[in-house]
Amino acid sequence: MVSTTVSRLILSSAALLLVAGCEEQRGKYPARAYAPVPAATVAKMEAKGSSKNAPVLVRAYKQESEIEIWKQTASGEYALVKSYPVCRWSGQLGPKKKEGDRQVPEGFYYITSAQMNPNSAFWLSFNVGYPNPLERAMARTGGDIMVHGTCSSRGCFAMTNDQMEELYAIMRESFAGGQKAVQFQSFPFRMTAENLAKFRHDPNMSFWKNLKEGNDHFEVTKREPQVGYCGQKYYFNASAEGGRPDPVGTCPKLKVDETLAEAVATKQQNDNKKVAELIERGTPAVAVRYADGSQHESYRESSSFVALAGDRVVSPRTDRTAKLGDVSRPEAIGAVEVVHLDPSGMPKNASPSATASVAKPVQPAPSSTSSPAVASVAPAAPASTAATAATPSPASGFTMFSGIGSLFGDKKDQAPASAPQQSATNAAPEKSMLQRWFGSSDTAAPTDATSFPANVPLPPRRAGKDNAERVSDAAASRKLMPGAQPIVTADLTAAQ
């Protein structure tokens, strides 16, 4: 009887110590860092044949202002579970190139548990991993690019606080389940034939076509593509033969699985055919200029957040803090100018009605006066050419563009200042564009795709003082996310 009583006392004491330990651990972080994955979201995962601890993959689209969560199923393939409307992103379509350009980066990134910040001044956050090895090799500057709450962006994907709690919890549970790194795919827009036809003259198109290769590998396999870097490009699902690839050097011979290469090539050929058909049917080429980024249309429909049906867009549950009046640079939201281009890629001499504006345009911020572009894709035109082209006709309605030479491509794509306006029936320049788009062979197998490095390097931390978001969070804890393993040592002092 005595031994039984003693045993019960020991067990009770152990249980109390365990509870005390858990409570002590829980007290190290704000309660929001422990928010559970909502039951409805877990149910969606289970309906797709996955679970909250299964690996996750994140895809983001700037123009559509959406972030998707994909979860790995028992088959090893990923299934779309949920899509979240982005409350705010800043800058223009195109990659991030330098510190302070307000650009949300585009590319393929990796997030480890060390990049999760439970003590963010922006509710919760995780670092997307910019700059990646390719961007560092290309001397891209800046860092601390986050997905965070508070709906305020200076180069980040800003969500509402309740959205961020859910995204953070999903990532946390996948790390707890053993995932070492989460792939984050960031695109300018969905890689559809319609978008590719519409933006066919954009100086970033060569870079975007490289991103599309990774998109196509994922769409074909529904598996996380292995990412490598060489020749200032990404390559996917390939192994390098004869030396280690240099991100900015000449690519070595790449070996790709023949079946996969054929499937990806078939998808690309079908997409190219659709693009050509759309152009033939008169799909206009356009240039889009934001005053400073945008947000999902659901946030502009009402002063309160609107829930949309289905999995494609899911609004916050009951957001406690973010309202439209709290959004960063609210005067810039909706101020987007769409300019129709002629076959040479220059703005048409149209009436102001040809320029579609959702709201009255405002002048861009000084840090984003010119559209960013990949230097290796489209070199800027000479200053004299740019200066000539930057002066629109009084009736063009083309008021928000400056530096047209650098915005719309290199010198060979620009019409001389003295040349008359080209006829709409003159298809010669469009034909040359199609040749540049499709290349010399429609049947060439893709040469772009190695494996993800075993030791994922974190982006460097910035020492500058010009980023208000980072400075305001300088007192953030260096501790890792609750339950995370220190895969890579990280300094979260400057993290958002």
C-alpha positions in Angstrom: 0.0 0.0 0.0 2.9 2.3 1.0 4.8 1.5 -2.2 1.7 2.2 -4.3 1.2 5.6 -2.6 4.9 6.5 -3.1 4.7 5.5 -6.8 1.7 7.7 -7.3 3.5 10.6 -5.6 6.5 10.2 -7.9 4.4 10.1 -11.0 2.4 13.1 -9.9 5.7 15.0 -9.2 7.0 14.0 -12.6 3.9 15.2 -14.3 4.0 18.5 -12.5 7.7 19.0 -13.5 6.8 18.2 -17.1 3.9 20.7 -17.1 6.1 23.3 -15.4 8.8 22.7 -18.1 6.4 23.1 -20.9 5.0 26.3 -19.4 8.5 27.6 -18.9 9.3 26.9 -22.6 6.0 28.4 -23.7 6.7 31.6 -21.8 9.9 32.3 -23.9 7.9 33.4 -26.9 4.7 35.4 -27.5 1.5 33.3 -27.5 1.0 33.9 -31.2 4.1 31.8 -31.9 2.2 28.8 -30.5 -1.1 29.3 -32.4 -2.3 25.9 -33.7 -2.9 25.2 -37.3 -6.7 25.8 -37.6 -8.8 22.6 -37.6 -10.3 23.5 -41.0 -6.9 23.8 -42.6 -5.8 20.5 -41.0 -8.9 19.0 -42.5 -8.0 20.3 -45.9 -4.5 18.8 -45.6 -6.0 15.4 -44.6 -8.5 15.6 -47.5 -5.5 15.9 -49.9 -3.8 12.9 -48.3 -1.4 14.9 -46.2 -1.0 16.0 -42.6 0.2 19.0 -40.6 3.6 17.5 -40.1 4.2 16.6 -43.7 6.7 18.7 -45.8 5.4 22.0 -47.1 6.3 24.1 -50.2 5.3 27.7 -50.7 4.6 29.5 -54.0 4.0 33.3 -54.3 2.7 35.4 -57.1 3.2 39.2 -57.1 0.7 40.4 -59.8 -2.1 38.1 -58.4 -1.1 39.0 -54.8 -1.4 35.4 -53.6 0.7 32.9 -51.6 0.0 29.2 -51.9 0.6 26.4 -49.4 1.4 23.0 -50.9 1.7 19.9 -48.8 3.4 16.6 -49.6 1.1 13.6 -49.9 1.8 9.9 -49.3 2.7 9.6 -52.9 5.6 12.1 -52.6 3.8 14.6 -54.8 2.6 18.0 -53.5 -1.0 19.1 -53.5 -2.4 22.6 -53.2 -4.0 23.0 -49.8 -4.8 26.7 -49.5 -4.1 30.1 -51.1 -3.9 33.3 -49.1 -4.4 36.9 -50.4 -1.4 39.1 -49.9 -2.3 42.2 -48.0 0.6 44.3 -49.4 3.7 44.0 -51.5 5.9 46.8 -52.8 7.8 47.8 -55.9 7.3 46.6 -59.5 7.2 43.3 -61.3 10.8 42.1 -61.7 13.7 40.8 -59.5 15.2 42.5 -56.5 18.6 43.9 -57.4 19.8 46.2 -54.7 19.3 47.5 -51.1 16.4 50.0 -50.8 14.7 49.3 -54.2 11.5 48.2 -52.4 11.4 45.2 -54.7 9.9 41.9 -53.6 12.4 39.3 -54.9 11.7 36.7 -57.6 13.4 33.4 -57.7 13.9 30.1 -55.8 14.7 30.3 -52.1 15.0 28.1 -49.0 13.7 28.7 -45.5 15.2 26.8 -42.5 13.8 26.8 -39.0 16.6 29.3 -38.1 14.9 31.8 -40.4 11.7 31.8 -38.4 11.2 34.7 -36.1 8.6 34.4 -33.3 9.6 37.8 -31.8 9.0 39.9 -34.9 7.9 43.5 -34.6 5.6 42.6 -37.5 3.6 40.0 -35.5 5.4 36.9 -36.8 7.8 36.4 -39.7 10.1 34.2 -41.7 13.0 35.1 -43.8 12.6 33.9 -47.4 16.3 33.6 -48.0 17.2 36.5 -50.3 19.8 36.8 -51.7 20.3 33.2 -52.7 23.7 31.9 -54.0 22.9 33.0 -57.5 22.0 36.5 -56.4 25.0 36.9 -54.2 27.3 35.8 -57.0 25.6 38.5 -59.2 26.3 41.1 -56.5 22.7 41.6 -55.6 22.4 43.6 -52.4 19.9 43.8 -49.6 18.5 41.2 -47.3 16.1 40.5 -44.4 13.2 40.0 -47.0 10.3 38.5 -45.0 6.9 37.2 -45.1 5.4 38.9 -42.1 2.2 40.4 -40.6 1.0 44.0 -40.1 0.2 44.6 -43.8 3.1 47.0 -44.3 5.8 46.3 -47.0 9.2 47.7 -47.9 10.2 44.8 -50.1 8.4 42.0 -48.3 5.2 39.9 -48.6 3.1 41.5 -45.9 0.1 39.6 -44.6 -2.6 40.2 -42.0 -1.7 39.1 -38.5 -4.2 36.2 -38.4 -2.9 35.0 -41.8 0.6 35.2 -40.6 -0.2 33.1 -37.5 -1.6 30.4 -39.7 1.3 30.4 -42.2 3.8 30.4 -39.3 2.0 27.5 -37.6 2.0 25.5 -40.8 5.8 26.0 -41.3 6.5 25.3 -37.6 4.6 22.0 -37.7 6.5 20.9 -40.9 9.8 21.6 -39.2 8.7 19.7 -36.2 7.9 16.8 -38.5 11.5 16.7 -39.7 11.6 19.0 -42.7 15.0 20.6 -43.0 14.3 23.4 -45.5 11.1 24.7 -47.2 11.4 25.8 -50.8 9.9 29.2 -51.5 9.1 29.9 -55.1 8.5 33.6 -55.9 7.1 34.5 -59.4 6.1 37.9 -60.9 2.8 36.3 -62.0 1.3 32.9 -62.8 3.3 31.4 -65.7 0.3 31.2 -68.0 0.3 31.6 -71.8 -1.9 34.7 -71.3 0.6 36.4 -69.0 3.6 35.4 -71.2 1.9 36.8 -74.3 0.9 40.0 -72.5 4.3 40.8 -71.1 6.3 39.5 -74.2 8.2 42.8 -74.6 9.2 43.2 -70.9 13.0 43.5 -70.5 12.7 40.9 -67.7 11.3 38.2 -70.0 14.5 36.3 -70.4 14.8 36.0 -66.6 11.1 35.1 -66.3 11.4 32.3 -68.9 14.2 30.9 -66.7 11.8 31.0 -63.7 9.2 29.3 -65.9 11.5 26.4 -66.4 11.4 25.7 -62.6 7.7 26.3 -62.7 7.3 23.7 -65.5 9.4 21.1 -63.6 7.1 21.5 -60.6 3.9 21.5 -62.7 4.9 18.3 -64.6 6.1 16.3 -61.5 4.3 18.0 -58.6 7.5 17.4 -56.7 9.9 19.9 -55.3 12.4 20.8 -58.1 16.1 20.5 -57.3 17.7 23.8 -57.9 21.2 24.6 -59.1 23.0 27.7 -60.5 25.3 28.4 -63.3 25.8 30.9 -66.1 23.7 33.5 -64.2 20.7 31.2 -64.4 18.9 28.6 -62.5 18.8 25.0 -63.6 16.5 22.3 -62.4 16.5 18.5 -61.6 19.9 18.0 -63.3 23.4 16.9 -62.2 26.5 18.7 -63.4 29.2 16.6 -65.1 32.8 17.6 -65.2 33.1 20.1 -62.4 31.2 22.1 -59.8 28.8 24.6 -61.4 29.7 28.3 -61.0 26.7 30.6 -60.5 28.2 33.2 -62.9 30.5 31.0 -64.9 29.9 28.9 -67.9 27.6 26.0 -67.3 29.1 22.5 -67.4 27.4 19.7 -69.1 24.1 19.0 -67.3 22.6 15.5 -67.1 18.8 15.4 -66.9 16.5 12.4 -66.7 15.4 11.8 -70.3 11.7 11.0 -69.4 11.5 14.2 -67.3 13.3 16.3 -69.9 10.8 15.1 -72.6 7.8 15.8 -70.4 9.0 19.3 -69.6 9.9 20.0 -73.2 6.4 18.9 -74.3 4.8 21.3 -71.8 7.0 24.1 -73.0 6.2 23.5 -76.6 2.4 23.5 -75.8 2.8 26.7 -73.9 4.8 28.3 -76.7 2.1 27.3 -79.2 -0.6 28.9 -77.0 1.5 32.1 -76.7 1.8 32.2 -80.5 -1.9 31.7 -81.0 -2.7 34.5 -78.5 -0.4 36.9 -80.2 -1.9 35.9 -83.6 -5.4 36.6 -82.3 -4.3 40.1 -81.3 -3.5 39.8 -77.6 -2.0 43.2 -76.9 1.5 43.5 -75.5 1.5 45.7 -72.4 3.7 47.3 -69.8 2.5 47.6 -66.3 3.7 50.3 -63.9 2.7 50.3 -60.3 3.0 53.4 -58.1 4.4 51.1 -55.5 3.2 47.5 -55.6 -0.3 46.3 -54.8 -2.5 44.0 -52.7 -5.1 41.4 -53.4 -8.3 42.7 -54.9 -10.4 41.4 -52.1 -8.9 44.0 -49.7 -9.9 46.8 -52.1 -13.6 45.7 -52.3 -14.6 46.6 -48.8 -13.3 48.4 -45.7 -13.5 44.9 -44.1 -12.0 41.8 -45.4 -14.1 39.8 -47.7 -14.1 36.0 -47.6 -14.1 34.3 -51.0 -15.4 30.8 -51.6 -13.1 27.9 -52.5 -9.5 27.1 -51.9 -8.1 29.7 -54.3 -8.4 32.7 -52.0 -9.0 32.5 -48.3 -9.4 35.6 -46.3 -8.2 35.9 -42.6 -10.4 34.4 -40.0 -10.9 37.3 -37.6 -8.1 39.8 -38.1 -7.5 41.8 -35.0 -5.3 44.7 -36.2 -4.9 45.2 -39.9 -7.5 47.4 -41.5 -7.2 49.2 -44.9 -6.3 52.4 -43.1 -3.2 50.7 -41.6 -1.8 49.5 -45.0 1.6 50.9 -45.9 1.4 53.6 -48.6 -2.4 53.3 -49.1 -2.3 56.2 -51.6 -0.3 53.9 -54.0 -2.7 50.9 -53.9 -4.6 50.6 -57.1 -2.5 53.3 -58.9 -1.3 51.1 -61.7 -0.9 52.1 -65.3 -1.2 49.7 -68.2 0.3 50.9 -71.4 -0.3 49.1 -74.7 2.8 48.6 -76.8 3.4 48.5 -80.6 5.1 45.5 -82.3 8.5 46.9 -81.6 7.8 47.1 -77.8 7.3 50.9 -77.7 4.3 52.7 -76.2 1.5 53.2 -78.8 0.6 56.8 -79.6 -2.9 56.4 -78.2 -5.4 58.5 -76.4 -5.4 58.7 -72.6 -8.3 56.2 -72.6 -5.9 53.5 -73.8 -4.1 53.7 -70.5 -6.1 51.7 -68.0 -5.8 53.0 -64.4 -7.6 51.4 -61.5 -7.1 54.6 -59.5 -5.6 58.0 -60.1 -1.9 57.5 -60.7 0.5 58.9 -58.1 4.2 59.6 -58.6 6.4 56.6 -57.7 8.6 56.7 -54.6 12.1 58.1 -55.4 13.6 54.6 -54.8 11.5 53.0 -57.5 11.5 55.5 -60.4 12.7 53.0 -62.9 11.5 49.5 -63.5 14.2 47.0 -62.4 15.5 44.5 -64.9 18.2 41.8 -65.0 21.3 43.5 -66.4 22.3 40.4 -68.3 18.9 40.2 -70.0 18.3 43.6 -71.3 21.1 46.2 -71.3 20.0 49.8 -71.1 19.8 51.9 -74.2 22.2 54.8 -74.6 21.3 57.9 -72.7 20.4 59.8 -75.8 18.0 57.2 -76.9 16.4 56.9 -73.5 16.1 60.7 -73.2 14.3 60.9 -76.6 12.0 58.0 -75.9 11.1 59.2 -72.4 9.2 62.2 -73.8 5.7 61.0 -74.6 3.3 62.7 -77.0 0.8 65.0 -75.2 -2.0 62.6 -76.1 -0.4 59.4 -75.0 -1.5 59.3 -71.4 2.0 57.8 -70.7 2.7 59.8 -67.6 4.2 57.3 -65.1 7.1 55.9 -67.2 10.6 57.4 -67.2 13.7 56.1 -68.8 11.8 54.2 -71.6 15.1 53.0 -73.2 16.0 50.9 -70.1 12.4 49.9 -69.4 11.5 48.4 -72.7 14.7 46.7 -73.8 17.9 47.3 -75.6 18.7 49.5 -78.5 17.9 47.0 -81.3 14.3 46.8 -80.1 13.6 50.6 -80.2 12.4 52.6 -83.1 14.5 55.7 -84.1 13.1 58.9 -82.7 12.6 60.2 -86.3 10.9 57.0 -87.6 7.2 57.2 -88.3 4.7 55.2 -86.2 4.6 51.7 -87.5 1.5 50.4 -89.1 -0.6 47.9 -87.1 -0.4 45.5 -90.1 3.4 45.6 -90.2 4.2 42.2 -88.6 8.0 42.2 -89.2 9.1 43.4 -85.8 6.6 41.0 -84.2 8.0 38.1 -86.2 11.5 38.9 -84.9 10.1 39.0 -81.4 8.6 35.5 -81.9 11.9 34.3 -83.1 13.6 35.6 -80.0 10.8 34.1 -77.8 10.8 30.5 -79.3 14.5 30.3 -80.3 15.8 28.4 -83.3 14.3 25.0 -82.4 11.0 24.0 -80.9 12.1 20.5 -80.1 15.3 21.3 -78.1 15.3 19.6 -74.8 15.6 21.9 -71.8 19.2 22.3 -70.6 18.3 24.0 -67.4 17.9 22.1 -63.8 21.1 20.3 -59.8 20.5 19.4 -56.5 19.8 21.7 -53.7 22.9 22.3 -51.6 23.1 20.2 -48.4 24.1 23.2 -46.3 21.7 26.0 -47.2 23.5 29.4 -46.5 21.4 32.1 -44.9 21.3 35.6 -46.5 23.7 38.1 -45.0 22.4 40.4 -42.3 22.5 44.1 -43.1 24.3 46.7 -41.0 22.7 49.7 -42.7 20.1 51.9 -41.0 17.9 52.8 -44.0 15.3 50.0 -43.6 12.7 51.2 -41.1 11.1 47.8 -40.8 14.4 46.2 -39.8 15.5 49.0 -37.4 12.1 48.9 -35.6 12.7 45.3 -34.8 16.3 45.6 -33.6 15.4 44.2 -30.2 14.1 40.9 -31.6 15.2 37.8 -29.7 18.0 35.6 -31.1 16.1 32.5 -30.0 14.8 30.1 -32.5 11.2 29.2 -33.2 9.7 27.0 -30.5 10.6 23.4 -31.2 13.1 24.2 -33.9 16.5 22.7 -34.3 19.4 24.9 -35.0 20.1 23.7 -38.5 22.1 26.8 -39.3 23.3 29.4 -36.8 21.3 32.6 -37.4 21.4 36.0 -36.0 17.8 37.2 -35.7 18.6 40.6 -34.3 17.9 42.3 -37.6 15.1 40.1 -38.6 11.6 41.5 -39.0 
